[in-house]
Amino acid sequence: MVRATNGPAKLARHKRVLKAAKGYRGGRSKLYRTARVAVLRAGRYAYRDRRVRKRLMRRLWIVRLNAAARARGLRYGTLVHGLIKANVVLDRKQLSELAIHDAAAFDAVCEQARAALAAS
């Protein structure tokens, strides 16, 4: 009697892991055991870093806004406070894009913030 080892499922599992490990260096892309560990670890980092990327992008937008606001005589915090008072509903990403690509529009937004702060 021959022992059943569920060969097709095992082969499919190995193929799936090795396909996911394509492009990894050395044995990590060729050997099932090392590839499995590498793929699991890569998945953990990918999951974590999808969230980290959101934080990093927000930080980048804030840095850009601060630089653009200071060039116009405002600080980042003052700009955001003025925009809240003026009921301007642009998020940091949109404001950052305005500051980079449309300086005239960003100037107008800064003036709105300045006016709202002066009115209060």
Phi, psi and omega in degrees: 000140182258137180287135179277130184241005181056052184304313182299319180294320180296316180298317180297318180298314180298316179299318181298316181292315181293328176293320179293333182269008181300133179095349177287158184276144172061220184294342181297338178254356186243327187256129187303312187296316180286326179295320180300314179296316181297319181292317178299315181294318179298321179296320178296315180295321181296316179299310181297315188283343171295327177281320180297322181301322179297318178295316182295321180295318178299318178300318180298315180298320181294318178299315180297316180296319179299316180297315181293320181293318180295328177294340180251015174082019177238163169258162181303310183298320179295318179300311182296319179297317178296321179293323177295315179296327182275002182059038175271121185253061173253133179276175186296325179295313180296318179297319179297316178297320177299313183300325183280312192259340184219082185297324181296317179295320179294322175301317180296319178296318178297321179295321176299317180295317180298316181295320180294324178289322180290327182289331183270000000 
